[in-house]
């Protein structure tokens, strides 16, 4: 479904973790994607994360006709103007700094603008959502948050446990975000956030990006793009339309080996969860399908101003506040 509104909107995806390469980047352009937070650290330590960033730097050189690296919100707007997709380098775990807070500054200079405090399990900073006990934000974690605030790196709490998330939100001087989560009110799941959690983060200036990852949606693999919009609407009703965006969690191109890696602690240890088949919502099967999301919002009767906010304007405002650029 084509939409003129889509073509003229800023379209920002709060989380993509696909098997990146030219075909994915071309699909980003086909879908009219203005910018996206693209994962370059999950379980990796410093060296492997540096290699991932190095690979991204090569992709920026090789695909400069359709990609633009994002350091500031001005880069996002420039990407829109140039007909390219802006890439924000992001992490889904703090493991890339190991135990060295000073590494944060190095990665910020390389373009890392979003970092999640923990991915599913325990690390030196805090606790993930699949741990049996949430110990909260560590003293080291408080120092990490302070440095991220100073540098202008967004604190992501999508896979983080509820106590640690609350601690981070309270400790951070800048807004935090669930870049890609779904409402627990529509489906009970350890990765989903309760209305109370959603309310808490936005009351302190934070933000919620709604995911369409099928295990977290009410109808699972039977979901459609309309179900995805319904999940967004629930979050809007809780948080207000100025504090919500979307973060698909697209895993395009990956197979069973990848899902085995991300669902084991540290990538190899105990099994944390079983996703089953990953079938994205009908109408949003692939990255090129973003116009269908805008069309589904229009179909639901949303006003143009709300759609533009949800598709990307809210993201720009949040990132400008956190990055101060």
C-alpha positions as CSV (number, residue, x, y, z in Angstrom):
1,X,0.0,0.0,0.0
2,X,1.5,3.3,-1.1
3,X,0.9,6.4,1.1
4,X,1.9,10.0,0.3
5,X,1.9,10.6,4.1
6,X,4.6,7.8,4.4
7,X,6.7,9.3,1.7
8,X,6.8,12.7,3.4
9,X,7.2,11.5,7.0
10,X,10.3,11.0,9.0
11,X,10.3,7.2,9.5
12,X,12.5,5.9,12.3
13,X,12.8,2.3,13.5
14,X,14.0,2.1,17.1
15,X,15.6,-1.3,16.7
16,X,16.8,-3.5,13.8
17,X,19.0,-6.5,14.3
18,X,18.9,-8.1,10.9
19,X,21.6,-9.9,8.9
20,X,22.9,-6.7,7.5
21,X,24.2,-6.3,4.0
22,X,23.4,-4.6,0.7
23,X,20.0,-6.4,0.3
24,X,18.8,-5.3,3.7
25,X,20.0,-1.7,3.0
26,X,18.2,-1.7,-0.3
27,X,15.0,-2.9,1.5
28,X,15.4,0.0,3.9
29,X,15.3,2.4,1.0
30,X,12.3,0.6,-0.6
31,X,10.5,1.0,2.7
32,X,11.2,4.7,2.9
33,X,13.1,4.3,6.2
34,X,14.7,7.5,7.3
35,X,16.8,6.1,10.1
36,X,17.2,3.1,12.4
37,X,19.0,2.0,15.5
38,X,21.0,-1.0,14.3
39,X,22.5,-3.4,16.7
40,X,26.3,-4.0,16.7
41,X,26.7,-5.6,20.2
42,X,24.7,-8.3,21.9
43,X,27.0,-10.7,23.9
44,X,30.3,-9.4,22.5
45,X,33.2,-7.9,24.5
46,X,35.3,-5.0,23.5
47,X,37.3,-6.6,20.7
48,X,34.4,-8.3,19.0
49,X,32.3,-5.1,19.3
50,X,35.1,-3.1,17.8
51,X,35.2,-5.5,14.9
52,X,31.4,-5.1,14.4
53,X,31.8,-1.3,14.3
54,X,34.7,-1.8,11.9
55,X,32.4,-3.8,9.6
56,X,29.8,-1.0,9.8
57,X,32.4,1.6,8.8
58,X,33.1,-0.5,5.7
59,X,29.4,-0.8,4.9
60,X,29.1,3.0,5.2
61,X,31.9,3.4,2.6
62,X,30.6,0.7,0.3
63,X,26.9,1.8,0.5
64,X,27.3,5.5,0.7
65,X,24.8,5.9,-2.1
66,X,22.0,4.7,0.2
67,X,23.3,4.9,3.7
68,X,24.4,7.7,6.0
69,X,25.9,7.3,9.5
70,X,24.0,9.2,12.2
71,X,25.9,11.1,14.9
72,X,23.3,13.9,15.4
73,X,19.6,14.5,14.8
74,X,20.7,16.8,12.0
75,X,22.2,13.7,10.2
76,X,18.7,12.1,10.4
77,X,17.1,15.1,8.7
78,X,19.9,15.2,6.2
79,X,19.4,11.5,5.4
80,X,15.8,12.2,4.6
81,X,16.7,15.1,2.4
82,X,19.3,13.1,0.5
83,X,17.0,10.0,0.0
84,X,19.3,7.8,2.2
85,X,18.8,5.8,5.4
86,X,20.6,7.0,8.5
87,X,22.2,4.4,10.6
88,X,22.4,4.9,14.4
89,X,24.9,2.3,15.9
90,X,23.4,0.8,19.0
91,X,24.1,-2.0,21.5
92,X,21.7,-4.4,23.2
93,X,24.2,-5.0,26.0
94,X,26.8,-3.0,27.9
95,X,29.3,-5.9,27.5
96,X,31.2,-4.0,24.8
97,X,32.9,-1.8,27.4
98,X,33.8,-4.8,29.6
99,X,34.8,-3.2,32.9
100,X,36.2,0.1,31.4
101,X,34.0,3.1,31.6
102,X,36.4,5.1,29.5
103,X,35.5,2.9,26.5
104,X,32.1,4.6,26.4
105,X,33.8,7.8,25.1
106,X,35.6,5.9,22.4
107,X,32.5,4.2,21.1
108,X,30.6,7.5,21.2
109,X,33.2,9.0,18.9
110,X,32.7,6.1,16.6
111,X,28.9,6.8,16.4
112,X,27.4,4.6,19.1
113,X,24.4,6.6,20.3
114,X,22.2,4.0,22.0
115,X,23.2,1.4,24.6
116,X,21.0,-1.1,26.5
117,X,22.0,-1.7,30.1
118,X,21.6,-5.5,30.1
119,X,20.6,-8.1,27.5
120,X,18.3,-10.7,29.2
121,X,20.7,-11.7,32.0
122,X,23.1,-10.3,34.6
123,X,26.1,-8.2,33.8
124,X,28.3,-5.7,35.7
125,X,25.7,-3.0,35.4
126,X,22.4,-4.7,36.2
127,X,20.0,-7.5,35.6
128,X,18.2,-8.6,32.5
129,X,14.5,-9.7,32.3
130,X,15.1,-13.4,32.3
131,X,17.1,-13.6,35.5
132,X,15.4,-15.3,38.4
133,X,16.4,-12.4,40.7
134,X,16.7,-8.8,39.8
135,X,19.4,-7.2,41.9
136,X,18.9,-3.7,40.5
137,X,21.5,-1.2,39.2
138,X,25.0,-1.8,40.6
139,X,27.3,0.9,42.0
140,X,29.4,0.5,38.9
141,X,26.2,0.9,36.9
142,X,25.6,4.2,38.5
143,X,29.0,5.4,37.3
144,X,28.2,4.0,33.8
145,X,24.9,5.9,33.7
146,X,26.6,9.1,34.7
147,X,29.1,8.8,31.9
148,X,26.5,7.9,29.3
149,X,24.5,11.0,30.4
150,X,27.7,13.2,30.1
151,X,28.5,11.8,26.6
152,X,24.9,11.8,25.3
153,X,24.2,8.1,24.9
154,X,20.6,6.9,25.3
155,X,19.9,4.3,28.0
156,X,17.8,1.5,26.5
157,X,15.9,-0.7,29.0
158,X,14.0,-3.1,26.6
159,X,15.5,-6.4,27.8
160,X,16.2,-5.1,31.3
161,X,14.6,-6.4,34.5
162,X,11.9,-4.3,36.2
163,X,14.0,-3.3,39.3
164,X,17.1,-2.5,37.3
165,X,15.0,-0.5,34.9
166,X,13.4,1.5,37.7
167,X,16.8,2.2,39.2
168,X,18.3,3.4,35.8
169,X,15.3,5.7,35.2
170,X,15.7,7.2,38.6
171,X,19.5,7.5,38.3
172,X,19.6,9.0,34.8
173,X,19.6,12.8,34.4
174,X,18.4,12.3,30.8
175,X,15.4,10.4,29.4
176,X,15.6,6.7,29.1
177,X,13.8,4.5,26.6
178,X,12.3,1.1,26.0
179,X,13.4,1.1,22.3
180,X,11.5,-2.1,21.4
181,X,8.9,-3.5,23.8
182,X,5.3,-4.7,23.8
183,X,2.6,-4.2,26.5
184,X,2.1,-6.9,29.0
185,X,-1.6,-5.9,29.3
186,X,-2.1,-7.5,25.9
187,X,0.2,-10.5,26.4
188,X,1.9,-11.6,29.6
189,X,5.6,-12.3,28.8
190,X,8.9,-11.6,30.8
191,X,10.0,-9.3,28.0
192,X,6.8,-7.2,27.9
193,X,6.2,-4.1,30.1
194,X,3.3,-3.5,32.4
195,X,1.2,-0.4,32.2
196,X,2.8,0.7,35.4
197,X,6.3,0.4,33.9
198,X,5.3,2.2,30.8
199,X,3.8,5.0,32.8
200,X,6.8,5.3,35.1
201,X,9.3,5.8,32.3
202,X,7.3,8.5,30.5
203,X,6.5,10.3,33.7
204,X,10.2,10.9,34.0
205,X,10.6,12.1,30.4
206,X,11.2,8.8,28.9
207,X,10.1,7.0,25.7
208,X,8.5,3.8,24.5
209,X,9.2,2.2,21.1
210,X,6.7,-0.6,20.4
211,X,7.9,-3.9,19.0
212,X,6.2,-6.3,16.6
213,X,8.4,-9.3,17.5
214,X,5.7,-12.1,17.2
215,X,6.4,-13.9,20.5
216,X,5.4,-10.7,22.3
217,X,2.2,-9.9,20.4
218,X,-1.2,-11.0,21.5
219,X,-1.8,-13.2,18.5
220,X,1.8,-14.3,18.0
221,X,2.6,-15.6,14.6
222,X,-1.0,-15.0,13.5
223,X,-0.6,-11.3,14.0
224,X,-1.1,-8.7,11.3
225,X,0.1,-5.2,10.9
226,X,-3.3,-4.1,12.4
227,X,-2.5,-6.1,15.6
228,X,0.8,-4.2,15.7
229,X,-1.0,-0.9,15.5
230,X,-3.4,-2.0,18.2
231,X,-0.4,-2.6,20.5
232,X,0.8,0.9,19.7
233,X,-2.6,2.3,20.5
234,X,-2.6,0.6,23.9
235,X,0.8,2.2,24.7
236,X,-0.4,5.6,23.5
237,X,-3.5,5.3,25.7
238,X,-1.1,4.7,28.7
239,X,1.8,7.0,27.8
240,X,0.4,9.7,25.5
241,X,1.1,10.1,21.8
242,X,4.1,12.4,22.4
243,X,6.2,9.6,24.1
244,X,5.7,6.7,21.7
245,X,7.3,5.4,18.5
246,X,8.1,2.1,17.0
247,X,11.0,-0.4,17.2
248,X,10.2,-3.4,15.0
249,X,13.1,-5.7,16.1
250,X,13.4,-6.9,12.5
251,X,15.6,-10.0,12.3
252,X,15.5,-10.3,8.5
253,X,17.8,-12.8,7.0
254,X,18.6,-14.8,10.1
255,X,17.8,-18.5,10.8
256,X,17.7,-20.9,13.7
257,X,21.4,-20.6,14.6
258,X,21.0,-16.9,15.3
259,X,18.0,-17.4,17.5
260,X,19.7,-20.1,19.4
261,X,22.6,-17.7,20.1
262,X,20.4,-14.8,21.3
263,X,18.3,-17.0,23.5
264,X,21.2,-18.5,25.5
265,X,22.9,-16.7,28.3
266,X,26.1,-15.2,27.0
267,X,25.2,-16.7,23.6
268,X,26.1,-20.3,24.7
269,X,25.1,-21.1,28.3
270,X,21.7,-21.9,29.8
271,X,18.6,-21.6,27.5
272,X,16.5,-18.6,28.5
273,X,13.5,-18.9,26.3
274,X,12.1,-20.6,23.3
275,X,10.6,-18.4,20.6
276,X,9.4,-21.1,18.2
277,X,8.8,-20.0,14.6
278,X,9.5,-16.3,13.9
279,X,6.8,-15.1,11.4
280,X,6.5,-11.3,11.4
281,X,3.0,-9.8,11.3
282,X,1.2,-10.1,7.9
283,X,1.8,-6.8,6.1
284,X,5.1,-6.3,7.9
285,X,7.0,-9.4,6.9
286,X,10.0,-7.5,5.5
287,X,11.9,-4.3,6.0
288,X,10.5,-2.9,2.7
289,X,7.0,-3.0,4.2
290,X,7.1,0.2,6.3
291,X,4.5,1.9,4.1
292,X,2.0,-0.7,5.2
293,X,2.5,0.5,8.8
294,X,1.6,4.0,7.9
295,X,-1.4,2.8,5.9
296,X,-2.6,0.7,8.8
297,X,-2.5,3.8,11.1
298,X,-4.5,5.7,8.5
299,X,-7.0,2.9,8.3
300,X,-7.4,2.9,12.1
301,X,-8.5,6.6,11.8
302,X,-5.4,8.2,13.3
303,X,-4.9,11.8,12.5
304,X,-1.9,12.9,10.3
305,X,-0.2,14.7,13.2
306,X,-0.3,11.5,15.4
307,X,1.0,9.3,12.6
308,X,3.9,11.7,11.9
309,X,4.8,11.7,15.6
310,X,4.7,7.9,15.9
311,X,6.6,7.2,12.7
312,X,9.5,9.3,13.6
313,X,9.1,12.8,14.9
314,X,8.9,11.7,18.5
315,X,12.2,9.8,18.1
316,X,13.9,12.9,16.7
317,X,12.8,14.9,19.7
318,X,14.0,12.3,22.2
319,X,17.4,11.8,20.6
320,X,17.9,15.6,20.3
321,X,17.3,15.9,24.1
322,X,19.7,13.0,24.9
323,X,22.4,13.7,22.4
324,X,22.1,17.5,22.7
325,X,22.7,17.6,19.0
